[in-house]
């Protein structure tokens, strides 16, 4: 399902400020799961936070399968702008002050009305720590850009078992989560290109 004209207009405005994102459309197979089936959002922001040492911030939630560290994401509610969601989610999940450096990617998922909007942000202040206990972040870990495919592979290997927390299979969820890591890696290594 295509993004609405309002969202497309915001993407164009963000691209003018932060660079044209790579556009990717992916078909998700398997059974539905959270977050793609949540009715309170039309997408999510992916916060590719680059720490002062040049490494990227990842995290694992307390209920995730072992080893499933990933880039941070947060929902974009209906009526909320992508940039407002990005700024809110960075504060809630990391407590860090950041500067938006680059609009990396827009990934749309068929057959769902859901998209990921990925941004590179540079840390410029604050103290790392979740500000929202409901996020249930278990730990943070820093990785090099070159390690993103390794994270993707670990996510794709999540156990093929149903979990009430995501209302679906961890394996399907992991394959979905791996997509963003592979796209972000390609953009950061090779530069943005349109795949539509």
Secondary structure, 3 states (H helix, E strand, C coil): CCCCHHHHHHHHHHHHHHCCCEEEEEECCCCCCCCCCCCCEEEEEEEEEECCCCCEEEEEECCCCCCCCEEEEEEEECCCCHHHHHHHHHHHHHCEEEEEEEEEEEEEEECCCEEEEEEEEEEEEECCCCCCHHHCEEEEEEECHHHHHHHHHHHHCCCCCEECCCCEEHHHHHHHHHHHHHHHHHHHHHCCCCCC
